[in-house]
Amino acid sequence: MISSTITIACAFVALLLVRFSPKPMTKSVAVFLALSSVIYLEPFFGIAQFGPYFFAFASILASVEPSNSLYLKPHQKYFFIATAVVIVLVTVSEVLGFSEMIPKYIFGFLYCLVGGIIYLKNPKKLRSRTPVLVVWLGEAIKWLAGLLALL
């Protein structure tokens, strides 16, 4: 219940922040990522089972999209790529059924820490990609909530 609320709230905030993205490709990728993050909640049409796949694919698109930007620094581009790789690996582990072996809360903590540092250093450079970061932040918070379940 709480993870669904976090996902819906972050997707809604991301859809509100899309208006700050000047490029149509960035807007499209951000909207696709926000909508793919809530697909697993859909009970009527039967596409909920494909939610993790859509989210992993949207994360890959969201990480590749800023790679040709001349405005971003290399470490910011690497952060986007590394985040997508972690999301894809976690998604694969969940689909294959061994997600309990991976301590996701460590990745959630690292995303919050490194993402916060990168965003606070240059918020103007990342303003257009904030919706992507917000959706991924929601995923990281859900991973951190798994730590609270362990305690």
N, C-alpha and C positions, 0 to 999 in steps of 0.2 A: 504494500500500500504506500509506504513512504517512498520507495524507489519510483513508483509510478508518478507520484506527486512531484518529485524532483525532476523527472524526465519531462513532464508536461510543462512545469514552470520554466525550465531552461529552454525548451523548444519555443515557448511563447515569447520569452525575452529575446531569443535569437531572431524570431520573426519580426519583432519590433525594431531590432537593431539593424536589420537588413537595409533600411533606408539610408544608412550612412555609407554604404558601399557604392562607389561611383561606377564600377565596371559591371556590365551585365553578367559576365561569366562568374564573377565573385558572388553576385546576388543569387544566381541560379544554384550554385554549389551550396551556398549557405541555406537556402530554402530546402533543397533536396536533403541536406544533412539533418536539418531540424525536423522535417517530416519523417525521414527514415528512422529517427530516434524514437518516434512514438508509434511506429507501425506494429510493434509487438503487442500493443494494447488493444488493437482492433479485433472485436469478437464476431463481426457480422459477415464479412466477405471471405474469410478464410485465408487472408494473406499474412496473418500474424506469425505463422510458422516461418515465413521468409524474412522476418524483421531483422535478425542478426546479419543476414547476408546483405540486405539493403544498407544497413548501417556500416558494415565493413567496407562495402563498395563506395559509399558516400564519403567515408573517412579517407579512403585512398584518393578520391577526387579532390577532397579538401586539402590534402597534403601536396598534391602535385600542382594544383592551381597557383599557389604563390611561388613555385620554384622558378618561374621565368620573370619574376618581378625584379626590376632593377632598384626599386626603392627599399626593399628589405635587405637586411644584413645576412650574411651566410649563417650565423648561428640561429637566427630566427627561422630561416628556411629549414635548417636541420631539425629544429624543434618540431616543426609541423610534420616532417617526414617521420621522425622518431615516434611521435604520438600516434600517427596512423599505423605504424608497424606494430606498436604495442596493442592497439585496439584490434587489429586483425588477428594477432596471435591469441589474444584473450577470447575473441569470438570463435576462432577455430577450436580452442580448448573447450569452450562451452558446448559447441556443436558436437564435438567428438566425445564429450562426457567426462573429461578429466579436469574440470575447472577447479575442483577442490585442491588439486596439487599445486596450483599457482597462487601465491599470496598476492592477490590483486590490490590489497590495501597499500602495499609498498609502491606500486605504480601510481595509485591515486595520490599518495602523499608526494611523490616526486613530481607528478604533473602540477599539483597545486603550488608546490614550492618553486620549481623552475619556471612554470608559466607565469606565476605572479612576479617573479624577478624580471623576466623578459618584458612583460607588459608594463611594469612600473618604470622600467628604464626608458622606454620609448612608446608611450601610449599613442602618439600621433601616427606612428608608422604602422601600428597594428589596428587602428580604428576601423578600417574597412573589413578586416578579418575577425573582428570581435564576435560576430554571431557564431562562427565556427568554434572559437575558443570557449564560448559560453556553453555550447552543446557538449563539447568535450569535458568542460568543467563539471557539468551535471553527471556525466559518466564517471568521472573521478570521484565525485562526492558519493555516488552509489558504491563505488569500490571501497571507499573509506568507511561507509556505513557497515560494510561487511566486517570490519574490524570491531565495531561496537557489538556486533552479534557474537563475536568470539569471546568478548569479555563478559 
